[in-house]
Amino acid sequence: MKKFVVTGIQMRNKGSQAMFLSLYFGLKALYKDCSVTGFANKYDDPEQYSFTLLPYDDYTRLMYKYRLNNVPLVAPLATLLAGRARKTDKWDGKLAEMDKALKEADAILDASGYTLGSGWGKGGGRMLLQTIEIAKRYNKPIILMPQSFGPFDWGEDDDEEFLKEVKEELSYCTKIYAREREGYECLKSLGLDNAELSADMVIREKIFPAASDILKSHDSTSINYPSPGSVGFIINENVFRIGDAEAVLNLYAQMLDKLVRDGEDVYILNTSTADMKLVEKVLAKTQNREKVGVISGEYSSPELIDILGRFKYVVASRYHSIVFAYRSGVPAIILGWASKYVDLAAHFGQQDYVFDIREPDVGRIIEQIDKMGASHGEESQRIKDRMEKMQETSVIEEAVRAL
């Protein structure tokens, strides 16, 4: 029986959750009786899921970093003290389970979204490098599944030394899949010959579960669906950080007002608790607040895909909300800032609907809202056709063949 460990994931972030689910069910389709264990950073009540999750977080990473996970007496004592300090029993016995999973694994598959690049601090990149180091320690092959890389220009004194470390660790990987052309070129610039391009797993793979497949108990009646033929609106707090916050606030309000004036039913879909205060700020700026619905709640990624599939199109800034929409054949007007948005849209011939939030052309965006309103059916069919073509091959199947 094949056994796999999946790292770089968390359950609270629904994009990360979706990447894990694509990988989990993709592996199960290839190897029906295989064992897949998730090493997850953040999750609530692992007993609710129909798969095994173990805590790959600050505490367990620290134990692995200093190789204390297998030291007799030290690991259980440290775990006891850490649990008392944090008032949790989530680590009890888990280091031993993680060690067993790693020893028995045929391979480690990492499903991080974005850690290694100057858009984040080097600390995030070192988390990925630590995972590779653990794979080396256990003499296991590791594949980095589709994720973002680069750019590698932190502008710090130790950049050159850090990139040497990056190259050394990444050279160990059996395969590295970059989601974007920019990331692929960054990896090639290090002299790596194990890098390949691939779109996000959630759109590459035909298989994706329903909520009832991942949760031991699921009540579909609790889902708040939008009315048919409505427009979805998804806000991202990072857009306010990357762009001019006041300009972004005004842009969101103008777009909502435009849609309401055009007679559209509009719903803000709040996919992150971090965005809720911003939703209220945007609504306060609109002229017809009472005409804009709000859908919020702790939905799983399959539920979010189901909700997004009810819209005729969406206005979105969260990367995986756009992935979810495309998977359902729903076109999007995208407000982003990184190459990942452009590359994602390009897979489906949707480049004209991508706008850089750092230099938003309000007039052009409004024009594209009109265009989308008139041609969303055609755009939807274009997305579905390209999705069908893209899913003729599986990146998961390609990856495991390389092992």
Secondary structure as GFF3:
##gff-version 3
##sequence-region A 1 403
A	DSSP	beta_strand	3	9	.	.	.	ID=ss1
A	DSSP	alpha_helix	14	30	.	.	.	ID=ss2
A	DSSP	beta_strand	35	40	.	.	.	ID=ss3
A	DSSP	three_ten_helix	46	48	.	.	.	ID=ss4
A	DSSP	beta_strand	52	55	.	.	.	ID=ss5
A	DSSP	alpha_helix	58	65	.	.	.	ID=ss6
A	DSSP	alpha_helix	74	86	.	.	.	ID=ss7
A	DSSP	alpha_helix	94	104	.	.	.	ID=ss8
A	DSSP	beta_strand	107	110	.	.	.	ID=ss9
A	DSSP	beta_strand	114	116	.	.	.	ID=ss10
A	DSSP	alpha_helix	122	137	.	.	.	ID=ss11
A	DSSP	beta_strand	142	149	.	.	.	ID=ss12
A	DSSP	alpha_helix	159	170	.	.	.	ID=ss13
A	DSSP	beta_strand	175	178	.	.	.	ID=ss14
A	DSSP	alpha_helix	181	189	.	.	.	ID=ss15
A	DSSP	beta_strand	195	197	.	.	.	ID=ss16
A	DSSP	alpha_helix	201	204	.	.	.	ID=ss17
A	DSSP	alpha_helix	211	214	.	.	.	ID=ss18
A	DSSP	three_ten_helix	220	222	.	.	.	ID=ss19
A	DSSP	beta_strand	231	234	.	.	.	ID=ss20
A	DSSP	alpha_helix	237	242	.	.	.	ID=ss21
A	DSSP	alpha_helix	245	261	.	.	.	ID=ss22
A	DSSP	beta_strand	266	270	.	.	.	ID=ss23
A	DSSP	three_ten_helix	273	275	.	.	.	ID=ss24
A	DSSP	alpha_helix	276	285	.	.	.	ID=ss25
A	DSSP	three_ten_helix	289	291	.	.	.	ID=ss26
A	DSSP	beta_strand	292	296	.	.	.	ID=ss27
A	DSSP	alpha_helix	301	308	.	.	.	ID=ss28
A	DSSP	beta_strand	313	316	.	.	.	ID=ss29
A	DSSP	alpha_helix	319	327	.	.	.	ID=ss30
A	DSSP	beta_strand	332	336	.	.	.	ID=ss31
A	DSSP	alpha_helix	339	346	.	.	.	ID=ss32
A	DSSP	three_ten_helix	351	353	.	.	.	ID=ss33
A	DSSP	beta_strand	354	356	.	.	.	ID=ss34
A	DSSP	alpha_helix	362	390	.	.	.	ID=ss35
A	DSSP	alpha_helix	395	401	.	.	.	ID=ss36
###
